[in-house]
Amino acid sequence: MADEPPLTPSGLTERSYELLVQAVVDYAIYMLDPQGRIMTWNVGAERIKGYTAKEVIGQHLELFFPEEDRRQGKAQRLIATALREGRAQDEGWRVRKDGSRFWALTVLDAIHDEAGCLVGLAKITRDMTERHEAQQHLDEVRAQLFQAQKMEALGQLTGGMAHDFNNLLTVIIGSSDLARRSNNLERIQLLLENIHEAGIRGRELTQNLLTFARRRTPQDWALDLASTLQASSALFAQALPKSISLDLEIPPALHQARVDANQLEMALLNLVFNARDAMEQQGGRILLRAENRHLAGEWEELHGDFVLISVSDDGPGIAPELQTRIFEPFFTTKQFGKGTGLGLSQVYGFARNAGGSIRVESEPGKGTRMTLYLPAAV
């Protein structure tokens, strides 16, 4: 009886296994020697990368990497990781034979024989260009939506700030007019000081508006929360009616947090505007408060040093059956045209992406407190 061809672990003969690999056209599947040179090549690899087996056998893996990645030795690092840890995974740009680029998801596994000796590396590559481009488009849409929310909020802010600017202009025009008609040097000096102070206040208001409106690249460096909260609260107060006050409480040694200032400002603005809308009829007090807190799993299994930033109001509160839904996108209890239902979902996403969370505490008739839990940068 003739010897049977050896079987692979799955029960297929080596020849059948080779035919199976060659039949796969959606994945590039090939073997490398321990130095990273190509030993085998399947139909999927030829379809995705454009090279025939004759053209690539014996070539090094870095053949498929862009020039900038070659200079940084990315292929060699990937191979070294697979040899050291048994597996390496990477996602990034690769180059086809015709010079075009595609976004690839790759996995590199170390292969050993029955005796445990390294025989090579198995390489699997999948073309993820369409998914990558779709994700980029989604990110662009999110960025546009975020900016649109900011500009809508900016419109509300400027409505309140117009009154302040008008008061400042009244001081400047009135004081300058009086100074022109006065011969008293002391009185002129006092009037000039009033004009100067009004000008500084106007500059601060303008800078706050420009800072809020500017489209900035997200950054997650350690942020000085104390100064950010002080500047933000001064800006937010301009959008509140006279019947609603905004108070700020900050401890003397508030931790920094590793969050993006732009996104934090937008999250706080959403919370303050929600509180404002809840008290629009009867008025009341909004309290913006921050504190340091060390957590050991008391809230959503968060551990470590955190900064808690809460926005509390004296409004009617939120019904228990609605509290589980308020962070859902497009869910809103406001009248048509009064809100998009995206504000609180943006706040929730910001907190989660920062490695923290948000907590809502509310009881009908007793107001609402929403608290951001942000990891401290200590």
Helices and strands as residue ranges (DSSP letters): H 14-23, E 27-32, H 43-49, H 53-56, G 61-64, H 67-71, H 74-85, E 87-95, E 101-112, E 118-127, H 129-180, H 185-213, E 222-223, H 225-236, G 237-239, E 244-249, E 257-258, H 261-278, E 284-296, E 303-313, H 320-323, H 343-353, E 357-362, E 368-375
